[in-house]
Amino acid sequence: MEEKNDRGLKHLAHKHLLVLNENYIGGGGYYCWGCQEQIDSCQSSVYSCSDIRSYDCARFLLHKACAELPPKILCPIDQNEFLFFQPPLMSRNTCCRICGFLRSWMCFTYCSSFNTDICVCLKCAIFQVQQSKEDPIFVHPGHSHPLALIQHPSSFQCYACKVNDNKLDSSYRCTKCQFWIHKSCGDAPHSSQFQFHKHPLKLSFSLPEVYRTFDQFCRICNERVYWIEWLYCCRSCRYFTHFHCARSRSSPILSSNEDETYPNLVHLPAADELSLNLLLEQFIKDKITLSDTSYKSNSISSSTKDIKHWSHEEHVLKLTTFNELFDRENDDEMLLLRCNGCDKPIRTYDSLFYGCVPCKYFMHKVCAELPREIEHHLWPGKTLIANKKYTFCDGCYGYGKAIFFSARRPDGKGIIDLHIGCVTLPKIIKHEAHHHQLHQVFDKDHACNACGWRGRLWGLYKHECKQCNFYICGGCIVKARTYKHRWDPHPLDLIYDAGMVEEHEHEFECENCSKEIDTNNWFYHCSKCDLSFHINDCLIRVK
């Protein structure tokens, strides 16, 4: 500020000599005394006091750009006047005449010689000093004001990549406001072909207004993309990534030992509803097989034809088939038949199931054979007891009258209820919508990536990839790849990525509720008829 030599810098605001640290290493939470911005360890060139015996001196730090400003600068408002450096003890809370921000009395400022009517903060002072030294200005499409090329690193956070990195060679800064970007960011191509997406991605300097109805999220880091930040996008696929995420992306590769560790890993989604029901039936069979021997007394032998089941004590349930009970050509009767255990339809003619015809009480054979007391892999040693009740499932949040396996929560606060479909889900699942395996957890802090549901206050069973912050609830993870319903002659396809629907830049509207679909979530769609449905209640109502 006043005198600089080989020994260091003598600054007007400090009594001791300041020394330059080109690669400052220090503790967190330290701030520059000049601009009051945080100093990043290992990323900043910083002047510090040469005498660190006192506490105040040890914490006296200045960015290199802040420390080397001249004692006076030309006033940007009145070119016939100079502004003079004011240390904090001579300053008061003032509003910068350039950027409009109210600056604390602790900040260094530049003020007119006779009064403080014209004050400029240190950030804006740096802009003014460098403006006279730089190359000719030019117009960038990402900013409304002209930009000047600065032949040294930026002193503040880059507006494009959000990184405070003063090691880059040069930067662009606005001649009128505090907009500042790395030169490499400003020179980034407006269209790029990246490895992680099949179409070229276009550089956008804000989130297009048409996509602002819902929050949009970066497909790489899963964090929110805000309206006024730079991003790369593919409008055809509704694919968005942060500017810095796209440029630093390294393609994720599924480690080879994942599938080797679990050779019998279940892969979802199932092809259709029939395949899904068969798969869910297999999950129940696996649960019966894996049940601890201490619970075998609660189960029913697979060869028993007449049983007395605890859920229907009034009458005996008889083992039967559709062929024995109904006319094979009468589909209406078949569609009305639902399992009173899992609440899923019983639709296969040749399959065995238990039934009480007078009471119209039916159960899949495997549902009836499931032990009444079981253990769950998330709670080793804890017994879940089956009961017939009306309630919500803590796995998929489905509501109905079915068999629920219940136990008191580990923290003792309330009861956890899981219906048959959720209590028998495998611990680890591989889903086509994600490139890593998904592990079952009980979670209350994250929303389901498929439907957006977070769960009740105490949480919901989900399958997670903690590495990618990816979660799917029990109801969504078992959605079939295709569904049929009466409003369309074609099967509806499960869409877990809007890019699966080619050339569809306009919004997706649910045919049932007429509301726009948030394409961050999963939905069902027919490309031939351009019909779409929300993944849960709306689809159920029209099946």
MIKOLPA-973025 format. One record per residue (C-alpha): residue number from 1; x negated, y, z. Coordinates in Angstrom, 2 decimals, decimal comma. Example, Ala and Ser with C-alpha at 12.3 -4.5 7.8 and 13.67 -1.06 7.14 Angstrom:
% residues 2
     i         u         v         w
     1    -12,30     -4,50      7,80
     2    -13,67     -1,06      7,14
***
This chain:
% residues 543
     i         u         v         w
     1      0,00      0,00      0,00
     2     -2,84      2,40      0,84
     3     -6,24      0,74      0,50
     4     -7,28     -2,64     -0,89
     5    -10,79     -4,12     -0,82
     6    -12,53     -7,47     -0,67
     7    -11,75     -7,82      3,01
     8     -8,01     -7,32      2,61
     9     -5,24     -4,73      2,43
    10     -4,71     -1,80      4,78
    11     -0,93     -1,29      4,86
    12      0,94      1,76      6,11
    13      3,40     -0,39      8,07
    14      0,82     -2,32     10,11
    15     -2,18     -1,34     12,24
    16     -4,41     -4,29     11,31
    17     -5,93     -5,40      8,04
    18     -3,78     -7,80      5,97
    19     -5,27    -10,82      4,21
    20     -3,83    -12,57      1,15
    21     -2,78    -16,24      1,29
    22     -2,21    -17,41     -2,31
    23     -0,56    -20,64     -1,17
    24      0,99    -19,78      2,16
    25      1,66    -22,68      4,55
    26      3,75    -21,87      7,58
    27      6,73    -22,79      9,69
    28     10,33    -22,53      8,57
    29     12,49    -19,48      9,17
    30      9,80    -16,84      8,51
    31     10,86    -13,69      6,66
    32      9,10    -10,95      4,75
    33      9,02     -7,75      6,80
    34      9,48     -5,71      3,68
    35     12,51     -7,19      1,92
    36     13,80     -9,46      4,74
    37     13,92    -12,43      2,35
    38     12,86    -15,85      3,63
    39      9,30    -16,91      2,81
    40      8,99    -20,39      1,31
    41      6,05    -22,36      2,62
    42      3,68    -23,65     -0,10
    43      5,53    -21,59     -2,73
    44      4,67    -17,99     -1,90
    45      1,70    -15,63     -2,12
    46      1,81    -13,83      1,22
    47     -0,11    -11,15      3,08
    48     -0,50    -11,86      6,81
    49     -2,21    -10,05      9,66
    50     -5,91    -10,77     10,13
    51     -5,49    -10,52     13,91
    52     -3,03    -13,22     15,05
    53     -3,63    -12,95     18,80
    54     -0,34    -11,16     19,47
    55      3,08    -12,64     18,71
    56      4,17     -9,71     16,51
    57      1,00     -9,86     14,44
    58      1,28    -13,61     13,95
    59      4,72    -13,17     12,41
    60      3,93    -10,10     10,30
    61      4,22    -11,39      6,73
    62      4,75     -9,63      3,41
    63      5,35    -11,03     -0,05
    64      2,45    -10,10     -2,31
    65      4,81     -8,08     -4,54
    66      6,20     -6,21     -1,53
    67      2,81     -5,47      0,01
    68      1,15     -4,13     -3,15
    69      3,78     -1,50     -3,98
    70      2,41      2,06     -4,25
    71      3,09      4,66     -1,52
    72      5,41      6,56     -3,85
    73      7,50      5,75     -6,92
    74      9,34      7,83     -9,50
    75     12,96      8,31     -8,48
    76     15,20      6,31    -10,84
    77     18,04      8,79    -10,36
    78     16,14     12,05    -10,68
    79     13,03     11,69    -12,87
    80     11,67     14,98    -11,47
    81     11,47     13,62     -7,93
    82      9,40     10,98     -6,18
    83     10,53      8,51     -3,51
    84      8,15      7,78     -0,65
    85      7,61      4,56      1,25
    86      9,38      4,42      4,62
    87      8,39      1,77      7,21
    88     11,18      0,36      9,39
    89     10,62      2,62     12,41
    90     11,31      5,66     10,23
    91     14,33      4,14      8,53
    92     17,93      3,63      9,48
    93     20,73      1,52      8,06
    94     21,02      2,84      4,53
    95     22,73      1,89      1,31
    96     20,45      1,34     -1,68
    97     21,39      3,77     -4,47
    98     20,59      1,19     -7,17
    99     22,01     -2,15     -6,02
   100     24,55     -0,77     -3,52
   101     23,62     -3,17     -0,70
   102     23,53     -1,88      2,87
   103     19,99     -2,39      4,14
   104     19,11     -2,89      7,81
   105     16,82     -0,39      9,56
   106     14,27     -3,22      9,71
   107     13,82     -3,22      5,93
   108     11,17     -1,17      4,15
   109     12,65      1,47      1,84
   110     11,69      4,30     -0,49
   111     13,38      7,61      0,26
   112     13,22     11,20     -0,91
   113     10,74     13,42      0,93
   114     13,24     15,78      2,57
   115     16,09     13,44      3,53
   116     17,35      9,91      3,11
   117     20,20     10,74      0,76
   118     18,36      8,87     -1,97
   119     17,07      5,53     -0,73
   120     15,93      2,48     -2,69
   121     15,37     -0,98     -1,19
   122     12,14     -2,86     -1,80
   123     13,67     -5,27     -4,31
   124     14,83     -2,44     -6,53
   125     11,55     -0,59     -6,00
   126      9,69     -3,58     -7,41
   127     11,88     -3,42    -10,50
   128     11,17      0,27    -10,95
   129      7,40     -0,15    -10,59
   130      7,21     -3,04    -13,01
   131      9,47     -1,44    -15,60
   132      6,73      0,89    -16,77
   133      4,23     -1,98    -17,19
   134      6,20     -4,48    -19,21
   135      6,75     -5,48    -22,81
   136      9,66     -4,10    -24,83
   137     13,11     -5,02    -23,56
   138     15,49     -7,40    -25,32
   139     19,08     -8,62    -24,99
   140     19,81    -12,09    -23,60
   141     23,28    -13,68    -24,04
   142     23,27    -14,72    -20,39
   143     23,31    -11,16    -19,09
   144     25,07     -7,92    -19,99
   145     22,05     -5,62    -19,48
   146     18,72     -5,51    -21,36
   147     15,92     -7,66    -19,92
   148     12,22     -6,89    -19,73
   149      9,46     -9,49    -19,90
   150      7,24     -9,46    -16,80
   151      3,78    -10,94    -17,27
   152      3,62    -12,48    -13,79
   153      5,83    -14,78    -11,68
   154      9,20    -13,70    -10,35
   155      9,30    -12,55     -6,75
   156     12,82    -13,70     -6,04
   157     15,18    -16,58     -6,77
   158     15,78    -17,31    -10,44
   159     19,42    -16,67    -11,37
   160     19,43    -19,56    -13,85
   161     17,82    -22,48    -11,99
   162     18,29    -21,18     -8,41
   163     14,63    -21,88     -7,62
   164     12,33    -19,42     -5,86
   165      9,12    -20,41     -7,64
   166      6,39    -17,81     -8,06
   167      3,97    -20,21     -9,75
   168      5,40    -19,86    -13,22
   169      3,49    -17,60    -15,58
   170      6,08    -14,95    -16,32
   171      9,72    -14,00    -15,95
   172     12,53    -11,81    -17,26
   173     14,17     -9,15    -15,16
   174     17,01     -6,76    -15,74
   175     16,18     -3,10    -16,23
   176     19,33     -2,01    -14,39
   177     20,15     -4,59    -11,70
   178     18,57     -7,42     -9,69
   179     19,07    -10,15    -12,29
   180     15,82    -12,11    -12,56
   181     15,03    -15,40    -14,33
   182     11,97    -17,46    -15,16
   183     10,79    -17,00    -18,72
   184     11,07    -20,75    -19,31
   185     14,72    -20,62    -18,20
   186     15,49    -17,61    -20,37
   187     13,89    -19,33    -23,37
   188     15,81    -22,60    -22,85
   189     17,55    -23,82    -26,04
   190     21,27    -23,13    -26,28
   191     21,91    -26,70    -27,43
   192     19,96    -29,78    -26,37
   193     20,20    -33,53    -26,80
   194     19,55    -35,20    -23,45
   195     18,98    -38,89    -22,78
   196     21,80    -39,12    -20,29
   197     24,63    -38,05    -22,64
   198     25,57    -39,18    -26,13
   199     26,47    -35,69    -27,45
   200     24,35    -32,52    -27,54
   201     24,99    -30,33    -24,50
   202     25,66    -26,62    -24,95
   203     24,17    -24,05    -22,60
   204     26,88    -21,97    -20,92
   205     26,19    -19,01    -18,65
   206     29,38    -19,53    -16,66
   207     31,98    -22,25    -16,34
   208     34,45    -21,84    -19,25
   209     37,74    -20,46    -17,98
   210     39,80    -23,33    -19,40
   211     38,12    -25,72    -16,92
   212     38,62    -23,59    -13,80
   213     42,00    -25,03    -12,77
   214     40,14    -27,68    -10,77
   215     36,73    -27,73     -9,15
   216     34,14    -29,17    -11,52
   217     31,16    -31,21    -10,39
   218     27,70    -31,84    -11,77
   219     27,48    -35,34    -13,27
   220     23,91    -35,66    -12,05
   221     23,89    -34,45     -8,44
   222     27,68    -34,63     -7,81
   223     27,62    -31,15     -6,26
   224     30,12    -28,48     -7,27
   225     29,51    -26,36    -10,37
   226     30,50    -22,79     -9,51
   227     32,12    -20,42    -11,99
   228     29,26    -17,94    -12,31
   229     26,21    -20,17    -12,67
   230     24,36    -21,50    -15,67
   231     25,22    -25,01    -16,79
   232     25,08    -27,44    -19,68
   233     28,39    -28,82    -20,88
   234     30,01    -31,02    -23,50
   235     33,53    -29,77    -24,11
   236     34,57    -32,90    -25,99
   237     33,76    -35,07    -22,96
   238     34,35    -32,50    -20,21
   239     30,82    -33,23    -19,08
   240     29,12    -30,64    -16,86
   241     25,67    -30,47    -15,29
   242     23,84    -27,76    -13,43
   243     21,25    -26,04    -15,58
   244     18,41    -27,13    -13,31
   245     19,74    -30,70    -12,94
   246     19,83    -31,24    -16,71
   247     16,27    -29,96    -17,15
   248     14,84    -32,05    -14,31
   249     16,84    -35,19    -15,01
   250     15,13    -38,56    -14,90
   251     17,34    -41,39    -16,14
   252     18,56    -43,63    -13,31
   253     17,67    -47,27    -13,79
   254     19,38    -50,08    -11,94
   255     16,64    -51,93    -10,12
   256     16,28    -55,48    -11,37
   257     16,37    -57,03     -7,93
   258     19,90    -55,75     -7,16
   259     21,66    -58,39     -9,22
   260     19,06    -61,00     -8,32
   261     19,81    -60,48     -4,63
   262     23,55    -61,01     -5,22
   263     23,88    -63,38     -8,20
   264     27,64    -63,90     -7,63
   265     28,43    -60,19     -7,50
   266     32,02    -59,28     -8,41
   267     32,23    -56,99    -11,45
   268     35,20    -54,65    -11,81
   269     37,51    -53,49    -13,29
   270     39,57    -56,56    -14,14
   271     40,82    -56,69    -17,74
   272     44,55    -56,40    -16,99
   273     47,16    -56,87    -14,26
   274     47,25    -60,65    -14,61
   275     43,47    -60,90    -14,39
   276     43,50    -58,55    -11,41
   277     46,06    -60,65     -9,52
   278     44,03    -63,80    -10,17
   279     40,91    -62,01     -8,94
   280     42,63    -60,80     -5,77
   281     43,83    -64,36     -5,20
   282     40,24    -65,55     -5,47
   283     39,18    -62,96     -2,88
   284     41,71    -64,47     -0,46
   285     40,45    -67,99     -1,18
   286     36,90    -66,84     -0,51
   287     38,03    -65,30      2,78
   288     39,64    -68,57      3,81
   289     36,46    -70,47      2,95
   290     34,20    -68,03      4,80
   291     36,41    -67,74      7,89
   292     34,69    -68,80     11,07
   293     35,45    -72,35     12,19
   294     36,96    -71,01     15,41
   295     39,82    -69,61     13,37
   296     40,53    -72,72     11,29
   297     43,27    -73,75     13,71
   298     45,24    -70,70     12,59
   299     45,16    -71,68      8,93
   300     47,41    -74,00      6,93
   301     46,21    -77,03      5,05
   302     46,26    -76,58      1,27
   303     48,04    -79,94      0,92
   304     50,98    -79,07      3,21
   305     54,27    -78,88      1,28
   306     56,54    -77,63      4,07
   307     55,24    -75,09      6,56
   308     56,46    -73,13      9,53
   309     54,86    -69,73      9,00
   310     54,57    -67,22     11,82
   311     55,87    -64,40      9,59
   312     59,16    -66,22      8,89
   313     60,03    -68,34     11,90
   314     63,73    -68,67     11,02
   315     63,24    -71,35      8,36
   316     60,69    -73,65      6,86
   317     58,85    -72,41      3,74
   318     58,70    -74,97      0,95
   319     55,92    -75,30     -1,61
   320     57,43    -74,78     -5,06
   321     56,98    -73,29     -8,56
   322     59,01    -71,07    -10,88
   323     59,89    -74,09    -12,97
   324     61,60    -75,65     -9,97
   325     63,49    -72,55     -8,88
   326     64,35    -70,52    -11,97
   327     65,23    -70,70    -15,62
   328     61,96    -70,31    -17,55
   329     63,58    -67,84    -19,96
   330     64,99    -65,57    -17,26
   331     62,27    -62,96    -16,81
   332     64,51    -60,70    -14,71
   333     64,50    -63,13    -11,80
   334     60,74    -63,51    -12,07
   335     60,10    -59,77    -11,95
   336     62,06    -59,46     -8,71
   337     59,90    -62,03     -6,94
   338     57,24    -60,47     -4,71
   339     54,95    -61,96     -2,12
   340     55,96    -60,96      1,41
   341     52,35    -61,30      2,47
   342     50,39    -59,09      0,08
   343     53,35    -57,32     -1,58
   344     52,05    -58,31     -5,03
   345     54,29    -59,92     -7,69
   346     54,49    -63,68     -8,13
   347     54,55    -64,02    -11,91
   348     52,80    -67,19    -13,02
   349     55,22    -69,99    -13,92
   350     52,97    -72,89    -13,06
   351     51,44    -71,47     -9,86
   352     52,40    -72,92     -6,51
   353     53,90    -70,62     -3,88
   354     55,86    -70,96     -0,65
   355     59,46    -69,86     -0,45
   356     62,64    -69,76      1,56
   357     65,32    -69,45     -1,11
   358     68,29    -68,58      1,19
   359     66,33    -65,66      2,68
   360     64,55    -64,80     -0,57
   361     61,31    -64,88      1,34
   362     58,31    -65,88     -0,78
   363     54,54    -65,96     -0,35
   364     51,61    -66,77     -2,57
   365     50,13    -70,08     -1,53
   366     46,80    -68,48     -0,64
   367     48,47    -65,68      1,37
   368     50,34    -68,24      3,45
   369     47,15    -70,26      4,02
   370     45,16    -67,26      5,26
   371     44,39    -67,63      9,01
   372     46,30    -65,29     11,28
   373     43,09    -64,34     13,08
   374     40,00    -63,45     11,06
   375     36,74    -61,54     11,33
   376     35,70    -58,69      9,07
   377     32,13    -58,16      7,84
   378     32,16    -54,56      9,08
   379     32,97    -55,67     12,64
   380     31,06    -58,85     13,45
   381     32,52    -60,58     16,50
   382     35,74    -58,56     16,46
   383     39,05    -60,34     15,80
   384     41,68    -58,92     13,45
   385     45,18    -60,29     14,07
   386     47,86    -60,44     11,36
   387     51,29    -58,91     11,97
   388     54,31    -58,12      9,83
   389     54,92    -54,37      9,92
   390     55,79    -51,17      8,06
   391     52,67    -48,99      8,03
   392     49,89    -47,41      6,00
   393     46,85    -49,43      5,00
   394     43,53    -47,94      6,09
   395     41,88    -49,33      2,97
   396     44,05    -47,97      0,17
   397     46,61    -45,88      2,09
   398     49,38    -47,95      0,52
   399     52,62    -47,97      2,52
   400     55,05    -50,82      2,83
   401     56,28    -53,84      4,70
   402     53,69    -56,57      4,40
   403     51,20    -58,56      6,44
   404     48,57    -56,29      7,98
   405     45,48    -57,37      9,86
   406     45,03    -55,08     12,82
   407     42,45    -54,34     15,49
   408     41,64    -51,51     17,84
   409     39,06    -49,13     16,42
   410     35,50    -49,58     17,75
   411     35,74    -46,19     19,49
   412     39,02    -47,25     21,11
   413     40,99    -44,41     19,49
   414     43,90    -45,99     17,67
   415     44,52    -49,07     15,56
   416     43,11    -49,96     12,16
   417     45,51    -51,75      9,78
   418     44,42    -53,51      6,59
   419     46,77    -55,39      4,31
   420     45,72    -58,68      2,76
   421     44,38    -57,11     -0,44
   422     42,00    -54,76      1,39
   423     40,92    -57,02      4,25
   424     39,70    -59,63      1,75
   425     37,73    -57,28     -0,53
   426     34,07    -58,33     -0,89
   427     31,43    -56,41      1,02
   428     29,51    -55,57     -2,18
   429     31,06    -54,84     -5,58
   430     29,68    -53,72     -8,93
   431     32,00    -51,36    -10,81
   432     31,66    -50,27    -14,40
   433     32,18    -46,63    -13,38
   434     28,84    -46,52    -11,54
   435     25,37    -47,82    -12,29
   436     24,57    -48,99     -8,73
   437     26,15    -51,55     -6,46
   438     28,84    -50,32     -4,08
   439     28,81    -51,33     -0,41
   440     31,92    -51,29      1,78
   441     31,95    -48,76      4,62
   442     34,45    -47,04      6,91
   443     34,20    -43,36      6,03
   444     36,02    -40,16      6,92
   445     33,69    -37,54      5,47
   446     33,87    -38,14      1,71
   447     36,70    -38,01     -0,80
   448     37,31    -40,93     -3,14
   449     35,70    -40,17     -6,51
   450     38,61    -41,86     -8,26
   451     41,69    -40,26     -6,67
   452     40,24    -37,46     -4,53
   453     41,79    -38,82     -1,32
   454     39,60    -38,45      1,76
   455     41,72    -40,54      4,13
   456     43,44    -39,82      7,38
   457     41,66    -38,05     10,22
   458     39,99    -41,25     11,39
   459     38,86    -42,31      7,92
   460     39,43    -44,86      5,19
   461     37,75    -48,01      3,93
   462     35,70    -47,24      0,84
   463     32,91    -48,72     -1,24
   464     29,95    -46,36     -1,43
   465     26,71    -45,70     -3,19
   466     24,97    -43,57     -0,60
   467     22,12    -42,80     -2,97
   468     24,48    -41,08     -5,42
   469     27,12    -39,83     -2,95
   470     29,69    -41,96     -4,81
   471     32,77    -43,36     -3,00
   472     35,83    -45,35     -4,11
   473     38,74    -46,20     -1,82
   474     40,24    -49,69     -1,61
   475     43,24    -48,79     -3,75
   476     41,26    -47,40     -6,68
   477     38,45    -49,93     -6,85
   478     40,91    -52,68     -7,82
   479     42,66    -50,74    -10,59
   480     42,89    -52,82    -13,77
   481     41,20    -51,73    -16,97
   482     44,59    -51,65    -18,75
   483     48,21    -51,29    -17,63
   484     51,42    -51,75    -19,54
   485     54,53    -49,69    -19,02
   486     57,80    -49,02    -20,77
   487     57,01    -45,54    -22,12
   488     54,33    -46,64    -24,55
   489     53,97    -49,63    -26,89
   490     50,21    -49,69    -26,26
   491     48,33    -50,56    -23,07
   492     47,13    -47,61    -21,00
   493     43,36    -47,50    -20,54
   494     41,68    -46,71    -17,24
   495     39,67    -43,50    -17,75
   496     36,97    -42,94    -15,16
   497     35,01    -40,51    -17,33
   498     36,76    -37,92    -19,51
   499     34,14    -38,61    -22,17
   500     35,80    -41,99    -22,76
   501     38,52    -40,06    -24,65
   502     36,92    -38,69    -27,82
   503     37,64    -35,17    -29,11
   504     40,11    -34,14    -26,41
   505     39,18    -30,57    -25,47
   506     42,72    -29,61    -24,37
   507     44,06    -30,51    -20,94
   508     45,47    -33,92    -19,97
   509     49,05    -33,62    -18,71
   510     50,74    -36,35    -16,67
   511     53,83    -37,63    -18,48
   512     55,61    -38,36    -15,21
   513     55,10    -35,22    -13,12
   514     54,15    -32,80    -15,96
   515     51,15    -31,53    -13,97
   516     47,66    -31,15    -15,38
   517     45,34    -34,02    -14,49
   518     42,06    -33,28    -12,76
   519     39,61    -35,15    -15,01
   520     37,09    -35,37    -12,18
   521     39,38    -38,14    -10,96
   522     40,39    -41,35    -12,71
   523     43,58    -41,57    -14,74
   524     45,32    -43,78    -17,29
   525     45,57    -42,71    -20,93
   526     46,75    -43,92    -24,32
   527     44,58    -42,38    -27,04
   528     46,95    -43,39    -29,84
   529     49,96    -41,63    -28,33
   530     48,03    -39,08    -26,22
   531     49,94    -40,07    -23,08
   532     48,33    -39,71    -19,66
   533     49,28    -40,58    -16,08
   534     47,86    -39,89    -12,66
   535     46,22    -43,02    -11,31
   536     48,49    -43,71     -8,33
   537     52,14    -42,81     -7,66
   538     52,99    -41,46    -11,11
   539     51,96    -44,66    -12,84
   540     53,80    -46,86    -10,34
   541     57,08    -45,01    -10,95
   542     57,10    -45,69    -14,69
   543     55,79    -49,25    -14,87
***
